[in-house]
Structure formats: structure tokens, C-alpha cells
């Protein structure tokens, strides 16, 4: 079983791969030494606007600045962009393969 490493960008993946011994280039990742090293471009997810958690937070007031964020609420626009990104598909396939 291989361990999956996901880097923030290709240059970081190259550096990690050199250290881990993942020197075999594949389509969208590097493999070797028991590792699969892939990369992404930019942020994969972001927090939603405060109003997604509580409609009253759309217009903030000083008495409501402190609140807890539930990370499971995804930003719909960001999610749509992620689904169209081939790096996500490669990463998802590698994750399923490595597990």
C-alpha cells in the first residue's frame, strides 16, 4: 500500500518527491518509495460567508462578531470549480488507490 502526499503546487511536489524517493513520473503525480505524490493549484476549499452559517450574520454587528464556524458548509461556487479541476480527479483516484 502506498501513502498519498498532496502538495500545494507542483514545485513543492517535486521537492517532496526527491526526498521520499518518488521519482517515477506518472500522469498528474510521481510514484516511488512507497509514496504517491500529487499536487493541486491554489486553495481546494474555503470558508463560506458568515451568512451561510447564520442568516443574521449577513450584516455583522459588534455584539455578534464571535461565532463558531462549522466547516462542513461548503461554498457552492468553490465546490463547482473543484469538480471541474482534473487535479482533483487525479488526487481522488490516488486517494482511493492508496487506501
C-alpha positions as CSV (number, residue, x, y, z in Angstrom):
1,X,0.0,0.0,0.0
2,X,1.3,3.5,-0.9
3,X,1.0,6.6,1.1
4,X,-0.5,9.6,-0.6
5,X,1.1,13.0,-0.2
6,X,-0.7,16.1,-1.6
7,X,1.4,19.2,-2.2
8,X,0.1,22.7,-2.6
9,X,1.8,23.1,-6.0
10,X,4.0,21.2,-8.5
11,X,7.3,22.7,-7.3
12,X,6.6,21.6,-3.7
13,X,5.6,18.1,-5.0
14,X,9.0,17.9,-6.8
15,X,10.9,18.7,-3.7
16,X,8.9,16.2,-1.6
17,X,9.3,13.5,-4.2
18,X,13.0,13.9,-4.3
19,X,13.2,13.4,-0.5
20,X,10.7,10.5,-0.5
21,X,12.2,8.7,-3.5
22,X,9.1,9.1,-5.7
23,X,11.0,9.5,-8.9
24,X,8.7,7.8,-11.4
25,X,6.6,10.4,-13.3
26,X,3.0,9.5,-14.0
27,X,0.1,11.5,-15.3
28,X,-0.5,14.1,-12.6
29,X,1.6,12.5,-9.9
30,X,5.0,10.9,-9.0
31,X,5.4,7.4,-7.6
32,X,8.1,5.5,-5.8
33,X,9.5,4.6,-2.4
34,X,6.0,3.6,-1.2
35,X,4.6,7.1,-2.0
36,X,2.2,8.7,-4.4
37,X,2.9,12.4,-4.6
38,X,0.4,14.7,-6.3
39,X,-0.3,18.4,-6.3
40,X,-3.0,21.0,-6.6
41,X,-3.2,24.6,-7.7
42,X,-4.5,27.1,-5.2
43,X,-6.9,26.5,-2.4
44,X,-9.1,23.5,-2.6
45,X,-11.7,24.8,-0.2
46,X,-12.6,28.0,1.5
47,X,-14.9,29.0,4.3
48,X,-18.3,30.2,3.3
49,X,-19.6,33.7,4.1
50,X,-20.8,34.1,7.7
51,X,-24.4,34.3,6.4
52,X,-24.2,30.7,5.2
53,X,-23.9,29.6,8.9
54,X,-26.4,32.0,10.3
55,X,-28.6,34.4,8.2
56,X,-28.4,37.1,10.9
57,X,-24.6,37.3,10.4
58,X,-25.1,38.7,6.8
59,X,-24.8,42.2,8.3
60,X,-22.4,42.0,11.2
61,X,-22.6,44.0,14.4
62,X,-20.1,44.3,17.1
63,X,-22.1,42.2,19.5
64,X,-22.1,39.2,17.1
65,X,-18.5,39.1,16.0
66,X,-17.7,36.0,17.9
67,X,-19.2,32.8,16.5
68,X,-18.3,29.2,15.8
69,X,-17.7,28.0,12.2
70,X,-19.0,24.7,11.0
71,X,-16.5,23.5,8.4
72,X,-18.9,21.2,6.7
73,X,-20.8,24.0,5.0
74,X,-19.1,24.3,1.6
75,X,-19.2,27.3,-0.7
76,X,-21.2,26.2,-3.7
77,X,-19.2,28.2,-6.2
78,X,-15.9,26.8,-5.0
79,X,-17.3,23.3,-5.0
80,X,-18.4,23.6,-8.6
81,X,-14.9,24.9,-9.6
82,X,-13.3,22.0,-7.8
83,X,-15.4,19.4,-9.6
84,X,-14.1,20.7,-13.0
85,X,-10.5,20.5,-12.0
86,X,-8.6,17.5,-13.3
87,X,-6.1,17.7,-10.5
88,X,-9.0,16.9,-8.1
89,X,-9.9,13.8,-10.1
90,X,-6.3,12.6,-10.1
91,X,-6.0,13.2,-6.4
92,X,-9.2,11.4,-5.7
93,X,-8.2,8.4,-7.7
94,X,-4.8,8.3,-6.0
95,X,-6.5,8.5,-2.6
96,X,-8.8,5.6,-3.4
97,X,-5.9,3.6,-4.8
98,X,-3.6,4.2,-1.8
99,X,-6.2,3.3,0.8
